[in-house]
Amino acid sequence: MKTNPLTFLTWAWLSSTACVPMILADGPSPQPGAPALNRARGGIASASSELSSSRRSEVGASAFDGSSDTKWFNVPDGRDRATPVYQTAWLQYQFGHGERWVVTEYRITSANDAPVRDPMDWELQGSNDGLAWVVLDTRSNQKFERRRTAKTYTVANTVAYAYYRLNITASGRRGDGIQLAELELMAASGASVPTGLTAKAVQSGAALSWEAALGATYYRVRRATTPGGPYGEIAARVERPGYTDTSVKGGGSFHYVVEAVGNAGVSLPSNEASVVVVEVPAGVTATPGRDQVSLRWNPIEGAATYSLRRATDEAGPYALVSANILKPVCTDTALAGGLAYYYTVTATKGGHESVDSPPVKVILPPATPGNLTLSLEKKRLVASWAASPGAASYALKRATSDEGPYRVVASGITETTLTDTDLSSGRTYFYVVSATNAGGDSLASEPASIRVPGLFQR
């Protein structure tokens, strides 16, 4: 067939709740008993010529819109229908998103009027590049008894093609153009339906899980914001059961279905799984103080309240510290010094609570060391004290007055005792000790004093 130089390409990205499969290679025959469904949705329609004007639109895309009330007519407005170039025509469909399908049936629906324009002789062709075509089925002397009547034709095909073309070589009467209402391309699923789909909110968004489907090579995930769809594709190729949708961290109500893709096509959608995602508080900071921790986090628009939880191990369990917090700030008090604490925050919005924020760790400064004692032994002073839980080291300071100033004798002490020999006879000395860790310094202990007798250094 010669290509009409006045070729019109109609790009018809059609929306539908029908599943849109993807097959990337040739595959075996569909599974016995698998339903053959119309896969010509969401792709690109084109025609050798078409009628498109301000008054009427009978373009190639109309043959793939699911309605017998619209049609494709190959004679442009104002053109002579008897022109030889309009006595033959082709109507073509390319699956969207790089998909390929093993079409085993196709269905033609006659248009609303002019039976003489019904296709009579044609070939169904397949291609994977839109250039080289393979004849899959040939028909001649076909008749449509009534208007808007569908006739189905079986194809002995085992190859998944990206393009299918109906190449019409004759109509009911030459010289009046060619028309049809619908061209459906039927392909069966090559994989079983995924089952057990569940969805739950997690820190990174919504986590989906499902059972492996028999015959599945990979899976496609679709999402909607209303129950029952329409669903939009969010993941085209998921290799194993399970997927985390990180694009919904901002919150909302979401509804998911999953399709299994096999060698011969895609399954019907799984059960629907729904989840409400509340934005997880971010930017949580914890500032240690002596026996308390001050926490702040980024506010969430529309959040009614926040809740704060605490644990002494990152893995939990986390105990509720405070609920119904109205502002993104809270102080946790009466804590034991020297310990590490972990905090998480949740937000409540629209009656739903978010999951916990990632834990933030804080270490409190150690408690003040106690029981500081001083003794004189063999021309030296020995200071000792009780260990402070959580202390990494200690600092010992000395003064000649209980009011100071105190100067450091030694710091970075890892034991609970120290010897001081830099003393003068006949004087009274005052000592304090403090503990240090990653959270900071403890308060200094109560002063302990001792008088060095005369001639102590001799």
Secondary structure, DSSP 8 states (H G I E B T S, - for coil): ----TT-EEE------SS------S------TT--EEE---SSEEEES--EE-SS-EE-GGGGGSS-TTS-EESS-TTS-TTSGGGSSEEEEEE-GGG--B-EEEEEEE--SS-GGGSEEEEEEEEESSSSS-EEEEEE-S----STT-EEEEE------BSEEEEEEEEESSTTS--EESEEEEEEE-SS------EEEEETTEEEEE----TT-SEEEEEEESSTT---EEEEEEESSS-EEEGGGTT-EEEEEEEEEEETTEE------EEEEE-------EEEEETTEEEEE----TT--EEEEEEESSTT---EEEEEEE-SSEEEE-S--TT-EEEEEEEEEETTEE------EEEE---------EEEE-SSSEEEE----TT-SEEEEEEESSTT---EEEEEEE-SSEEEE----TT-EEEEEEEEEETTEE------EEEE--TTTT-
